[in-house]
Amino acid sequence: MKRNYLLLMLLMITVTGSAQENKLSNKALSEKIRNNEYFHFVKAKALEVMKTGFNAGDGYREVWIRDYNTFIELAAQVYDKEVLKENLLVFLRMQGEDGNIIDGFTPVKKVGEAGYNFIYSPLEPRYAGHKNTVETDQESSLVQSIYKYIQQTSDRSILDEMIGSKTVGERLVWSMEFLMNRRFNKQYGLIIGATTADWGDVQPEHGWGVVIDENTHPAIDIYDNAMFIIALNNLMEMIPAAKQKWQPIKNSIVQNSRKHLWDKNEQKFIPHIYLKGSPFPAAFNENEIYYFGGTAIAIEAGLLSRREVKISLDEMVRRVKKAGAPSIGLTLYPPYPAGYFANKIMSTEYSYQNGGDWTWFGGRMIQQLIRYGFVKEAYEQVLPMVKRVKDNNGFYEWYSVDNKPRGSGTFRGEAGVLYTAIVMFENVK
């Protein structure tokens, strides 16, 4: 009895000591977050650049829905809700006759020379739109954006606004129906798209690479399906009456994503399921590649357990070290071998979406780490992301493997995800 009592007392002392250490550790981390000079700089800089417009960055004239989805929360800090809403309504006024959503829009007078076949709508004569058909995330991005708009402004009236003969709410449902009607594979029960590098918007078969055609290799990946799951969750919360139809569909997408895309042995998502063959050489083992961005979005969609989130983070950190890359914003690792993509910016390793480092997605992984309680790990991993914003005095589209800024400057997607992540850090209890 005496021995058992001593063991119990020792255990209680150990547990109490651990709790006190955790409390001290959490307090120290909170102080670091509160006093971090990079956090203060990034927040102020993000608000500053957001005041200058809604185009994706200096190198882009369009307002893109996949970008707007990641900085609308930031935009809500500096713009009136009517401005935010108007941008969203433009996408819906230009909705296709089958329910599809365009990628982006630009004023008609600024169209000029471009590689796109521009789209026009009598409901929105001020703008020309375009759609990158190799992607399958525009519809999901719009639903998510309107959900975030409502969260930021409490303005649910947007759902009842009439556009043509349909309300906004009806058009959102229609956009989800487009995915089920035009981008759904019955064999696997999942959403399909063209072959791209993770969340990328360039297929390997062409130098331009943004339009599905007879050369396209249709495939299934985790990014498109995770985005769809998030959108369906948002849709059902905004429009409870939609649950009867869409809850079973969402549950099926979740189940099939785990069944067909999650590699239990490797504890990672496979890059693609090919429906008509692969565009890559037969000897190439694509499953060696780890998709960082798609994994982050899958975590946001609730597809991984907390244990699997930690396993995923550890694997990301391991591969970042192997690559010699600056952060877990690394698109993928290892990169596709040189020449596997015809597009020049994708044809070399560690360039653009083929192994470039994108805070645009790395910041979303940081958000999910905070959400799942890995605050210390999130803080450690966000430091190189916020430091380079200050070092470069601004936001860039992506970064090279040696941490040099690349692509468009004033990249609002990066500003948006970092701003949201920092606010989440500040709100940790």
Salt bridges, closest charged atoms under 4 A:
GLU48 OE2 - LYS45 NZ 3.43
GLU62 OE2 - HIS130 NE2 3.42
GLU82 OE1 - LYS85 NZ 3.60
GLU86 OE2 - ARG93 NH1 2.79
GLU86 OE2 - ARG126 NH2 2.64
ASP98 OD2 - ARG182 NH1 3.26
GLU124 OE1 - ARG93 NH1 2.77
GLU124 OE2 - ARG126 NE 2.81
GLU135 OE1 - ARG66 NE 3.43
ASP137 OD2 - ARG66 NH2 2.82
GLU139 OE2 - LYS131 NZ 2.86
GLU161 OE1 - LYS85 NZ 3.44
GLU177 OE2 - LYS245 NZ 3.25
ASP201 OD2 - ARG66 NH1 3.85
GLU205 OE2 - HIS217 ND1 2.66
ASP213 OD2 - HIS206 NE2 2.92
GLU286 OE2 - HIS272 ND1 2.91
GLU308 OE1 - ARG258 NH1 2.86
ASP314 OD1 - LYS310 NZ 2.88
GLU315 OE2 - ARG318 NH2 2.68
GLU315 OE2 - ARG319 NE 2.70
ASP357 OD1 - ARG388 NH2 2.70
GLU380 OE2 - LYS376 NZ 2.71
ASP391 OD2 - LYS387 NZ 2.69
ASP402 OD2 - LYS404 NZ 3.91
GLU426 OE1 - LYS43 NZ 2.97
